[in-house]
């Protein structure tokens, strides 16, 4: 017989805000896996859109995409990345020239891509856990 | 008690989480999810809900603009990742303001407020109003009034026996007779729903008088008349 305590004891990996994720998903690892996957899809699409707005030097559209991405990092338990995104969003004011934002965007983009890799790995871990539990 | 609700949210993970929280709580049943405010507006024109979980920044019109356009908005729980909107949210008298991402416990707090807000709705206590006609106060029993008609800066109260004209606006009267079984059916008419005999295509028949009905009010009228 499966030990329910052992099965429910999923531990999110280091690098994530474990306590927040435990509060958010409350042991529902199936939900965590689904939300992580939809968050990854959302972010990949949004990063592509943001790149386009940087090329087109469209600061307001860039801000809108960034605003939309922001909470997604929260759902993935990466609250520090969410704060960085918030900081960047605050810089995307209409009178700011894109040249002033480009470097910051590329820096943030790198962090986002690292965050995505970390999350994809966690997704696999969650998937294995959920399969074993099924 | 299960609240009927909708989600207006363009971010899929955010909508998914909200949907799961609603299911887990057993307190809110989500009847629809919209990715933009325009679609939600069209839905609310035809359907009545208790609560709307509403994002603010979305493609097209914003959550605030959506609230502006609703004549009878449901209770609103704003969901946003920006704290800057808190003041505006307060102005709109929303039930709660959830900052994304929020936990299940925080979500439950909101649902609790929803219950409080619903139970705070005052029971109709008044069954009469006083109107001033030619300098005299006249008491009108709610059950005697058939309908109230706007005449610009004046309002006409029509009862079975006679008509009274008083200096007032239909908007002001609407709030005064709220909870007395009256319903605004057109920008110029408020009707005592217990006196309605028939609902035709674009008119209500009240004791033989035909009252025009706005398209936007039709669903509410059908609900009030308990048409199955």
Interface residues (C-beta under 8 A of the other chain):
Chain A: X20 X23 X24 X26 X28 X31 X34 X35 X38 X39 X41 X42 X64 X67 X68 X70 X71 X72 X74 X75 X82 X86
Chain B: X10 X11 X12 X13 X14 X16 X17 X20 X24 X57 X81 X82 X100 X101 X103 X104 X105
